[in-house]
Amino acid sequence: MATQVARVTQAIAESPISFDDALKVGFARAAATLRGITGLRILEQRVAVKDNKIATYRVRFEVIFLLEG
């Protein structure tokens, strides 16, 4: 059985649409940069407010991916 080592890194993504969209945007960007992603973990959700309305949805998350080699 092969031994695997994973790395965890944090990222923040935002969207004017929803938390779900922010996470999808963040995942798409992470997937374009990192190889071997095995999972995500949502750490925090926040909203930015402007003029008494929600302006953007923000998600802070961890990306778990396997190290190569």
Secondary structure by P-SEA (a helix, b strand, c coil): cbbbbbbbbbbbbbbcccaaaaaaaaaaaaaacccccccccccbbbbbbccccccbbbbbbbbbbbbcc
